[in-house]
Amino acid sequence: MKTLRTGLVAATASLALALTACGGGGEERKTEDGLTVVTVAYTPIFSVGALQLGIDQGFFEEQGLQVELKQVANPPSGIAAVAGDEVDFNYTPSIPFLNAIANGVQLEIVGAADGYAEGTKAEVEADPAVGLKHDDTAVVVPASSGIESAADLEGKTVSVPARGAQLEVTIAAAIEAAGGDPAKVNWITLDFPSAVSSLKSGRVDAAGLVVPFVTQAVQAGGRIITSPGVEFFDDGAIGLWVSSAALAKEDPELVKSFEAAVEATNEYAAAHVAEAQQAAATVLKTDLAVVQAGSVPAFPTTVDPADVQSVADRMKELGYLKKDIDAASLVFGS
């Protein structure tokens, strides 16, 4: 593994430089080495390790790009940054992406960030106990809690990082499948570190979390009651790298370069999981053991529109989407 760049320069550049890098093509994007600066928003989850690994391995530089990472609180915040021309690309699960599309935000899918490998759904359906091996999301409750299943969340206070986004939708689906009523849940919005501390202090009855915060919550005395993601999604891409439709139209070559670098990155990360975990621990400033204790997502190299379409259809069934969405039309280059 190549040595991580000192101070993770690519991940910690100033916001001023990040904002300078946005807003279309031009010489203002160029570095002294002739690279084009692109800014990428991410939430603090394991998948950013794969992206950092791709940066370290030089896949983006090979495409003429210098990546500047900008952490945001949650995917909707990143989507707002893309829509507001503050960043060029953003990590988002398919659910908040579809919410944004339904609300008129013009976005395009550029590449896959993470997901489930082929055969995962069938494996979990045959043995639900293996869900934790694949799912990087979980609902965690205090060890002493009387909550034993998703149905018991009815009437309880449950934290999610954003309303109507991935964790709320997948948890709601799990509650409904277990015979409960998700409309009777008191949903509150907390970022992941705050959710872990609030779970420990008793401010919330349950917390919807992602790796590595699932591990942190369990180590602090929590107990997992369900893995909602693996129950909800099919095999394939779940996390996506997206851009604004305006950027895709104004500078398609830039977007193609990012797309190619992501494909190379995911191919490498899938074959070098330990390196991706180390990169994630470094970027997220957490212990490697915490990252290693969580599930390991797959890193698809491409996005099948059917992966996104199945999510849109399910969201409409649950009442989270009010109109039909054609996922195939949302993929860059389609």
Secondary structure as GFF3:
##gff-version 3
##sequence-region A 1 334
A	DSSP	three_ten_helix	6	11	.	.	.	ID=ss1
A	DSSP	alpha_helix	15	20	.	.	.	ID=ss2
A	DSSP	three_ten_helix	27	29	.	.	.	ID=ss3
A	DSSP	beta_strand	36	42	.	.	.	ID=ss4
A	DSSP	alpha_helix	47	56	.	.	.	ID=ss5
A	DSSP	alpha_helix	59	62	.	.	.	ID=ss6
A	DSSP	beta_strand	65	71	.	.	.	ID=ss7
A	DSSP	alpha_helix	75	83	.	.	.	ID=ss8
A	DSSP	beta_strand	89	93	.	.	.	ID=ss9
A	DSSP	alpha_helix	94	102	.	.	.	ID=ss10
A	DSSP	beta_strand	107	116	.	.	.	ID=ss11
A	DSSP	alpha_helix	120	126	.	.	.	ID=ss12
A	DSSP	three_ten_helix	128	130	.	.	.	ID=ss13
A	DSSP	alpha_helix	131	134	.	.	.	ID=ss14
A	DSSP	beta_strand	137	142	.	.	.	ID=ss15
A	DSSP	three_ten_helix	150	153	.	.	.	ID=ss16
A	DSSP	beta_strand	157	160	.	.	.	ID=ss17
A	DSSP	alpha_helix	166	177	.	.	.	ID=ss18
A	DSSP	three_ten_helix	182	184	.	.	.	ID=ss19
A	DSSP	beta_strand	186	189	.	.	.	ID=ss20
A	DSSP	alpha_helix	192	201	.	.	.	ID=ss21
A	DSSP	beta_strand	206	210	.	.	.	ID=ss22
A	DSSP	alpha_helix	213	219	.	.	.	ID=ss23
A	DSSP	beta_strand	222	226	.	.	.	ID=ss24
A	DSSP	alpha_helix	228	232	.	.	.	ID=ss25
A	DSSP	beta_strand	236	244	.	.	.	ID=ss26
A	DSSP	alpha_helix	245	250	.	.	.	ID=ss27
A	DSSP	alpha_helix	252	271	.	.	.	ID=ss28
A	DSSP	alpha_helix	273	284	.	.	.	ID=ss29
A	DSSP	alpha_helix	288	292	.	.	.	ID=ss30
A	DSSP	alpha_helix	305	318	.	.	.	ID=ss31
A	DSSP	three_ten_helix	327	330	.	.	.	ID=ss32
###
